[in-house]
Amino acid sequence: MVDPTSDVGDVDADDAPACADCGAPVTGDSHRVRSRIVDGDSEHVHFCDDDCLENWEQG
């Protein structure tokens, strides 16, 4: 998998992180990430686009 702190950009689906909402590979320019610190560790959550991010935030 691509380093989750980097700009994922245009990567192959096999190397892309999975969307936290729908599970699809996160590729392309519509990629969104939410980062947070959990118990001293950084956590990065990836999303396909704004719609998946919004669904996850509401859920």
HUKA-V171626 format. One record per residue. N is the residue number from 1. RES is the residue in three letters. SS is DSSP state (@ for helix, = for strand, . for the rest). PHI is phi in whole degrees, 0 to 359 (999 if undefined). PSI is psi as a letter, one per 20 degrees, with the letter a starting at -180 (NA if undefined). Layout:
[[N:RES:SS:PHI:PSI] [N:RES:SS:PHI:PSI]]
//
This chain:
[[1:MET:.:999:q] [2:VAL:.:292:q] [3:ASP:.:309:o] [4:PRO:.:293:i] [5:THR:.:268:i] [6:SER:.:268:r] [7:ASP:.:286:o] [8:VAL:.:297:g] [9:GLY:.:59:b] [10:ASP:.:262:n] [11:VAL:.:241:r] [12:ASP:.:293:q] [13:ALA:.:301:h] [14:ASP:.:293:h] [15:ASP:.:260:i] [16:ALA:.:275:q] [17:PRO:.:291:r] [18:ALA:=:270:q] [19:CYS:.:294:p] [20:ALA:.:291:i] [21:ASP:.:267:g] [22:CYS:.:254:i] [23:GLY:.:86:i] [24:ALA:.:287:q] [25:PRO:=:298:p] [26:VAL:.:269:o] [27:THR:.:225:r] [28:GLY:.:87:a] [29:ASP:.:280:i] [30:SER:.:275:j] [31:HIS:.:305:p] [32:ARG:=:232:q] [33:VAL:=:224:p] [34:ARG:=:242:p] [35:SER:=:243:q] [36:ARG:=:204:r] [37:ILE:=:257:p] [38:VAL:=:235:o] [39:ASP:.:51:l] [40:GLY:.:82:i] [41:ASP:=:250:q] [42:SER:=:279:q] [43:GLU:=:232:p] [44:HIS:=:239:p] [45:VAL:=:247:p] [46:HIS:=:257:q] [47:PHE:=:221:q] [48:CYS:.:296:g] [49:ASP:.:197:a] [50:ASP:@:297:h] [51:ASP:@:296:g] [52:CYS:@:294:h] [53:LEU:@:299:g] [54:GLU:@:298:g] [55:ASN:@:302:g] [56:TRP:@:295:g] [57:GLU:@:294:h] [58:GLN:@:277:h] [59:GLY:.:281:NA]]
//
